[in-house]
């Protein structure tokens, strides 16, 4: 244990111009933007101008998510498969680093990206996927041969995520998987802010990999959602029947700076498996190497010591030129996650019931991931994002843009977790199929059982960014995999249940009997 990083952020954070914060990733982004401009201003000929334009349009790398396609991994193969999946992520981040640092070469050679980046990446991925096959078959499992076809990656512009076309811009009632309702009402009517940007500023930000002006919108100019106050799971618990109680756990705001770039759910045993920094509240021993036994015996930041659950999410940073403690670390500045880390002003953790009936207890060590850290390249199928501002939460919930809040209003991130459980498993091969969202009528499909729904509401004091001449000044953003460009759609949240049996039973009783408990 002991990998969690607890380092107090200095109030005298070093200020620097944005360019000085750019390392391998950021430098590439800055070189790209500057060279794009100079290429258009030069008289070097039409071909070079076309080449520069083509290079500027290639903002990131999009690879099929092999992990999401896994359906059954034998116990004996789980660690080996997790390691190889982490290798796939590492290969993508390395390829993106090369993409971001070779913009000049790309403008001179139209085949550079294919020959030097995506081609070699495909070969590496093919070998890694084959090792996944070997791990599964060696442990007696069946390997889906279709996974071998997922080695090839494509390039993608900075302004359209893989699932956005016809998905996520039809506002006020987009239907997502499992009855999830993602209401990003009015995001196209955003007071004149266009979502398509321009190639010349397609990739900026302090680290060179976003966010961009099109990622922000003045919340006062956004139309209200079609269904006010619905939330990400499509239904609130307090209907005319069902289980109407609540249980609140107070676990602090990570004031002790408990951070790391691991993810023990998707990449156990892999250092920097997340490639971005997490805030942790609740359980204090969560890192890539934590066993269930260690988590069960750990300390907790929760006031009720019977809650040793782990609650974790990507940190929010303001890109003001500051350098935080991880500026030179993997998962931090070395991978484009730069700027001053913001501690939440509030972190509210609440469990609610089911509109149609009673809930059952969650099993110990149940793991739930909600949202998708790779949604910008994966598409919106698993996205679960709600951005808003205090005073606007019952009017506007944003999905594909960060809100610019008016003076006196705070930024709010709200996450409503899946609340149906298959009744058997604490995890699944793709870390998703053992839980689901309620259906439109509030029931659980496929024989799943209703469990208490976790709702996490994070509130931040964020200096309002300014939009100037197609760029954004002093933006804020969630940490992300570098190739996902800090898009707001990539926000996500993670939970591992380690409530004591007594406290879990109390929670269930409170919810089922309509009480409000702590």
C-alpha positions in Angstrom: 0.0 0.0 0.0 1.0 3.6 0.3 1.0 4.7 -3.3 -1.7 7.2 -2.8 -0.2 10.7 -3.2 -0.9 13.1 -0.3 1.0 16.2 -1.1 -0.3 19.6 0.1 -0.7 22.0 -2.8 1.2 25.2 -2.2 -0.7 28.4 -2.1 2.3 29.9 -3.8 1.9 27.8 -6.9 4.4 28.8 -9.5 2.9 31.0 -12.2 4.1 30.6 -15.7 2.9 31.4 -19.2 0.9 28.7 -20.8 3.7 27.7 -23.1 6.1 27.0 -20.3 3.7 24.4 -18.9 3.8 22.4 -22.1 5.9 19.3 -22.0 6.1 16.6 -24.6 2.3 16.6 -25.1 1.8 20.3 -24.7 4.7 21.3 -26.8 3.4 19.4 -29.6 0.0 21.1 -29.4 1.6 24.5 -29.3 3.9 23.7 -32.2 0.9 22.5 -34.2 -1.2 25.6 -33.6 1.7 28.0 -34.3 2.8 26.2 -37.4 -0.8 26.0 -38.7 -1.0 29.8 -38.6 2.4 30.4 -40.1 1.7 27.9 -42.9 -1.4 29.9 -43.9 0.5 33.2 -43.8 3.4 32.0 -45.9 3.6 31.9 -49.7 5.1 28.4 -49.8 2.4 27.1 -52.2 -1.0 25.6 -52.3 0.3 22.0 -51.5 1.9 23.0 -48.3 -1.2 24.9 -47.2 -3.3 21.9 -47.9 -0.9 19.7 -46.0 -0.9 22.0 -43.0 -4.7 22.1 -43.1 -4.9 18.3 -43.2 -2.5 18.0 -40.3 -4.4 20.5 -38.2 -7.6 18.5 -38.7 -5.9 15.4 -37.1 -6.4 16.2 -33.5 -6.4 12.8 -31.7 -6.4 9.0 -32.1 -9.5 6.9 -31.8 -9.1 3.2 -31.0 -11.8 0.6 -30.4 -12.2 -0.1 -26.7 -11.3 -3.8 -26.4 -12.2 -3.9 -22.7 -15.8 -2.9 -23.3 -16.2 -5.9 -25.7 -15.1 -8.5 -23.2 -18.0 -10.7 -21.9 -16.3 -13.4 -19.9 -12.8 -13.6 -18.4 -11.9 -16.6 -16.3 -10.7 -15.9 -12.8 -7.2 -17.2 -13.7 -6.9 -14.8 -16.6 -8.2 -11.6 -14.9 -4.9 -10.2 -13.8 -3.2 -11.0 -17.1 -6.1 -9.5 -19.1 -6.2 -6.4 -17.0 -2.4 -5.9 -17.5 -2.8 -6.2 -21.3 -5.8 -3.9 -21.4 -3.6 -1.4 -19.5 -0.9 -1.9 -22.1 -3.4 -1.0 -24.8 -4.2 2.3 -23.0 -0.5 3.0 -22.6 0.1 2.3 -26.4 -2.6 4.8 -27.2 -1.2 7.5 -25.0 2.3 7.0 -26.4 0.9 7.2 -30.0 -1.0 10.4 -29.1 2.2 11.9 -27.6 3.9 11.2 -30.9 1.0 12.6 -32.8 1.1 15.8 -30.8 4.9 16.3 -31.1 5.2 15.7 -34.9 2.9 18.3 -36.3 5.6 19.7 -38.6 6.4 16.3 -40.0 2.7 15.7 -40.7 2.4 18.9 -42.7 5.3 17.8 -45.0 4.2 14.2 -45.5 0.5 13.2 -46.0 1.3 9.6 -45.1 3.3 10.4 -42.0 0.5 9.6 -39.5 -0.3 6.2 -41.1 3.3 5.2 -41.5 4.8 6.5 -38.3 1.9 6.4 -35.8 -1.3 4.5 -36.6 0.4 1.7 -38.6 2.9 0.8 -35.8 0.2 1.2 -33.2 -2.0 -1.3 -35.0 0.9 -3.9 -34.9 1.4 -3.3 -31.2 -2.3 -3.6 -30.5 -2.6 -6.8 -32.5 0.1 -8.4 -30.5 -1.4 -7.3 -27.2 -4.9 -8.5 -28.2 -3.3 -11.9 -29.0 -1.8 -12.0 -25.6 -5.3 -11.4 -24.2 -6.5 -14.4 -26.3 -3.7 -16.5 -24.8 -4.5 -15.5 -21.3 -8.2 -16.4 -21.7 -7.7 -19.7 -23.5 -4.9 -20.8 -21.2 -7.4 -20.5 -18.3 -10.1 -22.5 -20.1 -12.1 -19.6 -21.4 -13.5 -18.9 -24.9 -12.0 -16.0 -26.8 -14.2 -14.0 -29.2 -12.2 -14.0 -32.4 -13.9 -10.7 -33.4 -11.8 -8.9 -30.9 -8.8 -9.5 -33.1 -10.4 -7.1 -35.6 -10.1 -4.2 -33.2 -6.4 -3.5 -33.6 -6.7 -0.7 -36.1 -7.1 2.9 -34.9 -8.3 6.0 -36.8 -7.6 9.7 -36.4 -10.2 12.1 -35.3 -10.8 15.9 -35.4 -10.9 17.8 -32.1 -14.5 19.0 -32.5 -16.6 15.9 -33.1 -16.6 12.9 -30.7 -17.2 9.4 -32.1 -20.7 9.2 -31.0 -21.9 12.7 -31.4 -23.3 12.6 -34.9 -27.0 12.1 -34.4 -26.3 11.2 -30.7 -26.1 13.7 -28.0 -27.1 16.9 -29.9 -30.8 16.0 -30.0 -31.5 17.9 -26.9 -34.1 17.3 -24.2 -34.6 13.6 -24.0 -31.8 11.6 -25.5 -32.4 7.9 -24.6 -29.3 6.1 -23.5 -28.7 2.5 -22.5 -30.8 1.0 -19.8 -33.3 3.7 -19.7 -30.8 6.4 -18.9 -31.9 9.8 -19.8 -29.1 12.3 -20.7 -30.8 15.6 -21.0 -28.4 18.2 -22.4 -31.3 20.5 -23.3 -30.6 23.5 -25.5 -26.9 22.9 -26.1 -27.1 23.8 -29.7 -28.9 27.0 -28.8 -26.0 28.3 -26.8 -26.0 32.0 -27.3 -23.8 32.0 -30.4 -21.1 29.6 -29.3 -20.5 27.2 -32.1 -19.6 23.6 -31.5 -17.4 23.2 -34.5 -14.6 25.6 -33.7 -11.9 26.0 -36.3 -8.8 24.0 -37.1 -6.4 26.7 -36.1 -7.5 26.6 -32.5 -8.7 23.0 -32.5 -6.2 22.0 -29.8 -5.1 24.5 -27.2 -5.2 24.8 -23.4 -2.3 25.1 -21.1 -1.1 21.5 -21.9 -1.8 21.8 -25.6 -4.5 19.1 -25.6 -7.6 21.1 -24.7 -10.1 22.2 -23.7 -11.1 24.6 -26.5 -13.6 27.4 -26.7 -16.3 25.2 -28.1 -16.2 23.1 -24.9 -17.7 26.0 -22.9 -21.1 27.8 -22.9 -22.6 30.6 -20.9 -25.2 28.8 -18.9 -27.5 31.8 -18.8 -27.9 31.5 -22.6 -28.8 27.8 -22.6 -32.4 26.8 -23.0 -33.8 24.8 -20.1 -33.9 21.0 -20.3 -37.1 19.4 -21.6 -37.5 17.5 -18.3 -36.5 19.6 -15.4 -34.6 18.0 -12.5 -34.7 14.5 -14.0 -31.1 13.7 -13.5 -28.9 11.1 -15.3 -30.8 8.0 -14.4 -34.1 9.3 -15.9 -36.2 9.1 -12.7 -35.9 10.5 -9.2 -36.7 8.2 -6.3 -39.5 10.2 -4.8 -42.4 9.0 -6.8 -45.9 8.1 -5.6 -44.7 4.7 -4.4 -41.6 2.7 -4.0 -38.8 3.5 -1.6 -38.6 7.2 -0.8 -36.1 7.5 2.0 -32.5 8.7 1.7 -29.1 7.9 3.4 -26.3 10.5 3.4 -22.7 9.8 4.1 -20.4 12.7 4.9 -16.9 11.9 3.8 -15.2 15.2 3.2 -13.8 16.9 0.1 -10.3 15.3 0.0 -8.8 18.0 2.1 -5.9 15.6 2.9 -5.0 15.5 -0.9 -5.4 11.7 -1.3 -4.6 11.3 -5.0 -3.2 8.8 -7.4 -3.4 8.0 -11.1 -4.4 4.3 -10.6 -7.8 2.6 -11.1 -8.0 -0.6 -9.1 -11.3 -1.5 -10.8 -10.2 -1.5 -14.4 -6.4 -1.8 -14.0 -5.6 -3.7 -10.8 -1.9 -4.1 -10.2 -1.0 -1.4 -12.8 0.6 1.8 -11.8 -0.9 4.9 -13.6 -3.6 2.7 -15.1 -6.0 5.7 -15.3 -3.5 8.1 -16.9 -5.2 10.9 -15.0 -5.4 12.0 -11.4 -8.2 10.9 -9.1 -9.7 12.5 -5.9 -10.4 9.9 -3.3 -12.8 10.2 -0.3 -14.0 7.5 2.0 -11.5 4.6 1.9 -7.9 5.8 2.4 -6.1 2.8 1.0 -7.3 2.7 -2.6 -4.6 2.2 -5.1 -3.8 -0.2 -7.9 -2.5 -2.8 -5.5 -5.2 -2.8 -2.9 -6.9 -6.1 -2.2 -10.5 -6.3 -1.0 -9.1 -7.4 2.4 -6.9 -4.3 2.6 -9.8 -2.1 1.6 -12.0 -3.6 4.2 -9.5 -3.0 6.9 -8.5 0.6 5.8 -9.2 3.9 7.4 -12.0 6.1 6.1 -12.6 9.9 5.8 -16.3 9.3 6.3 -17.8 10.6 9.6 -19.6 7.3 10.1 -16.7 4.8 10.4 -19.0 2.0 9.2 -18.6 3.5 5.7 -15.2 2.4 4.3 -16.4 2.6 0.7 -14.2 4.2 -1.9 -15.6 7.1 -3.8 -13.3 8.5 -6.5 -13.5 10.8 -9.6 -11.1 12.7 -11.9 -9.8 15.9 -10.4 -10.9 19.3 -11.8 -8.2 21.8 -12.7 -8.1 25.4 -13.7 -5.5 26.1 -16.4 -4.3 29.4 -15.0 -0.6 28.9 -15.7 0.1 27.2 -12.3 2.1 24.1 -11.9 0.7 21.7 -9.4 2.6 18.9 -7.5 2.3 16.4 -10.4 3.5 18.7 -13.2 6.4 16.2 -14.0 4.5 13.0 -13.2 2.9 10.3 -15.3 -0.8 10.9 -15.3 -0.2 14.6 -14.6 1.8 17.1 -16.6 3.6 14.5 -18.6 0.3 13.4 -20.0 -1.3 16.8 -20.6 -3.1 17.1 -17.2 -1.9 20.5 -16.1 -3.0 23.5 -14.0 -4.1 24.0 -10.4 -6.1 21.2 -8.9 -9.4 22.4 -7.4 -10.6 20.9 -4.2 -14.4 20.7 -4.1 -16.2 23.2 -1.9 -18.8 20.5 -1.3 -18.9 16.7 -1.9 -22.3 15.4 -1.2 -22.8 11.6 -1.2 -26.4 10.4 -1.0 -28.2 7.1 -1.6 -31.8 7.1 -2.7 -34.4 4.4 -3.4 -36.4 3.1 -6.4 -39.6 4.6 -7.6 -41.4 1.3 -8.1 -40.4 -0.7 -5.1 -38.0 -1.5 -2.3 -34.3 -1.8 -2.6 -32.0 -4.6 -1.4 -28.6 -4.4 0.2 -25.5 -4.0 -2.0 -23.0 -6.8 -1.7 -19.6 -6.0 -0.1 -17.0 -5.0 -2.6 -19.6 -4.2 -5.3 -17.8 -2.1 -8.0 -19.7 0.4 -10.1 -18.2 2.7 -12.8 -20.5 5.3 -14.2 -19.7 7.5 -17.2 -16.9 6.8 -19.7 -13.5 8.4 -19.4 -13.0 7.7 -23.1 -16.4 8.9 -24.3 -14.9 11.4 -26.7 -13.4 8.6 -28.8 -15.7 5.8 -27.7 -19.0 7.6 -28.4 -21.8 8.4 -25.9 -23.2 5.0 -25.2 -21.8 4.9 -21.7 -21.6 8.6 -21.0 -23.3 9.8 -17.8 -22.5 13.4 -17.4 -24.3 16.3 -15.7 -22.6 19.8 -15.6 -24.5 22.8 -14.2 -24.2 25.8 -11.9 -25.8 26.5 -8.6 -29.1 28.2 -9.1 -29.5 26.4 -12.5 -29.5 22.7 -11.6 -33.3 22.3 -12.0 -33.2 24.1 -15.4 -30.0 23.0 -17.2 -27.8 19.9 -17.1 -25.0 19.9 -19.7 -23.3 16.9 -21.2 -21.0 18.1 -24.0 -20.0 21.5 -22.7 -18.6 23.0 -19.5 -20.8 25.7 -18.0 -19.6 29.3 -17.6 -21.4 30.3 -14.4 -22.5 33.9 -13.6 -21.0 35.7 -10.7 -21.9 34.2 -7.3 -22.7 30.8 -8.9 -20.6 27.7 -8.5 -19.8 24.9 -11.0 -21.6 21.6 -10.2 -20.8 18.0 -11.3 -23.6 15.6 -10.5 -23.4 11.8 -11.1 -26.3 9.4 -10.6 -25.1 5.8 -10.6 -26.7 2.6 -11.9 -29.2 1.2 -9.4 -30.0 -2.2 -10.7 -27.8 -5.2 -9.9 -27.8 -8.7 -11.4 -28.0 -10.2 -7.9 -24.8 -12.3 -8.2 -21.7 -10.5 -9.3 -19.6 -7.7 -7.7 -18.0 -7.0 -11.0 -18.1 -8.1 -14.7 -15.6 -8.6 -17.5 -16.2 -5.1 -18.9 -17.0 -3.7 -15.4 -20.5 -2.7 -16.6 -22.9 -5.5 -17.3 -23.4 -6.6 -13.7 -25.3 -3.3 -13.0 -27.7 -1.3 -15.1 -29.8 1.8 -15.0 -33.5 1.6 -14.3 -35.9 1.4 -17.2 -38.1 4.3 -18.2 -40.9 3.1 -15.8 -38.4 2.8 -12.9 -38.2 -1.0 -12.9 -35.1 -3.1 -13.3 -34.9 -5.3 -16.4 -33.7 -8.9 -16.9 -34.4 -10.0 -13.4 -32.0 -7.4 -11.9 -32.7 -6.2 -8.3 -33.1 -2.6 -7.3 -30.3 -1.4 -5.0 -29.8 2.0 -3.3 -28.8 4.6 -6.0 -25.6 6.5 -5.2 -25.8 10.2 -6.1 -22.6 12.3 -6.0 -22.8 16.1 -6.2 -19.5 18.0 -6.4 -19.5 21.8 -6.1 -16.5 24.0 -7.0 -15.5 27.6 -6.8 -14.2 28.1 -10.3 -13.0 31.4 -11.8 -15.3 32.0 -14.8 -13.4 31.3 -18.1 -13.6 34.0 -20.8 -14.2 33.4 -24.5 -12.2 35.7 -26.7 -11.8 35.6 -30.4 -12.5 31.9 -30.7 -10.3 30.9 -27.8 -10.9 30.3 -24.1 -8.9 32.2 -21.4 -8.2 30.4 -18.1 -10.3 27.3 -18.8 -11.1 24.6 -16.4 -11.4 20.9 -17.2 -11.5 17.4 -15.8 -8.4 15.3 -16.0 -8.6 12.8 -18.9 -6.7 10.3 -20.9 -4.6 12.6 -23.1 -6.2 11.6 -26.4 -9.6 12.5 -25.0 -8.7 16.2 -25.0 -10.3 17.1 -21.6 -13.8 17.0 -23.1 -16.6 17.4 -20.6 -18.3 14.3 -21.9 -15.5 12.2 -20.4 -16.4 12.9 -16.8 -17.0 9.8 -14.8 -17.2 8.5 -11.2 -16.3 5.2 -9.4 -17.5 3.4 -6.3 -16.5 0.3 -4.4 -18.9 -0.7 -1.6 -17.3 -1.3 1.8 -20.2 -0.4 4.1 -20.3 -2.5 7.2 -23.2 -5.0 7.2 -25.0 -3.1 10.0 -24.7 0.2 8.3 -25.8 -1.2 4.9 -28.8 -2.7 6.6 -29.6 0.6 8.3 -29.4 2.4 4.9 -31.8 -0.1 3.2 -34.2 0.2 6.1 -34.1 4.0 6.0 -34.7 4.1 2.3 -37.5 1.5 2.3 -39.3 3.1 5.2 -39.1 6.7 3.8 -36.7 8.1 6.4 -33.9 10.5 5.9 -30.8 9.1 7.7 -27.1 9.8 8.1 
